[in-house]
């Protein structure tokens, strides 16, 4: 199947397919004129790449996971590590969402008078929620 058919059926642009091939994520099986040809396994491989991207893996990590074989031997420890990382991100985002919802409905005259909002500010400043600690941010701007 040529690259334009793969692009149409998968929704992955031909330029991305060429990039994936350059990075070793996929492999064409030959050429018809100037067009790359792929076998039907390409769709499964593209689905695995898409799953890896959605899970937050880099293309390099995905390349390591998939290897060069048709039936990849996916490192289960790596998957568990990513799942743990996602759990931590979910916890941080949930805390942020809950804090913002509280701040939006808080009856305190000012957000700065709301203990929960101040705690949220403190967590953000310390870097516990996301980003760098406030001290580091100030140092970087100087």
Secondary structure, DSSP 8 states (H G I E B T S, - for coil): -BHHHHHHHH---HHHHHHHHHTTSS---EEETTEEE--TTHHHHHHHHHHHHHHT--HHHHHHHH-SSSS----HHHHHHHHHHHHHHHHHHHHHHHHHHHHHH--SSSGGG-HHHHHHHHHHHHTSSSS--HHHHHHHH-
